[in-house]
Amino acid sequence: MLWRVGEVHLPRVADVFYDANRMLGGNATGSTRQAFRPNEAAYPGSSFLTSSVGAAWEELCVEMQLMMEQIGTTVLDTGRGVMNAAHAFEEADQANANLLNDYLRDPANHNAEDPLANPPASWATDYPGMPYGSWDTTPADQQR
């Protein structure tokens, strides 16, 4: 689940912001940035090449582009953080599993022959009063 969030979902979210960045930059089809070109006439028939609206729009687009790029990068960084957390969890889980296995392998800590100290098996019904219930076979027996 964490892999899917860090490697699939968050990069897709970041792509939305990077796409918005490209649209604001005028690199995408149908970009609204072309609406107020600063090097064109301010209005039809005008001798002024740059309008105040065009300059303000250009400034706004640049600021929004920066914002979209920063948000996209933050989302990707979050994905890397999720993956780092997933790897740390996996390492800690494996280390704890190894400790438990080492403990169970030591005869001083665990008697593998004691049915009360082991998970239920097909022979569990041979011991009346066991809290496990009754099993005729184990899943391993059923596969044979």
Buried (B, 14 or more C-beta within 10 A) or exposed (E): EEEEBBBEEBBEBBEEBBBBBBBBBEEBEEBEBEEBBBEBBBEEEEEEEBBEEBEEBBEEBEEBBEBBBEBBEEBBEBBEEBBEEBEEEEEEEEEEEEEEEEEEEEEEEEEEEEBEEEEBBBEBBEEEEEEEEEBEEBEEEEEE
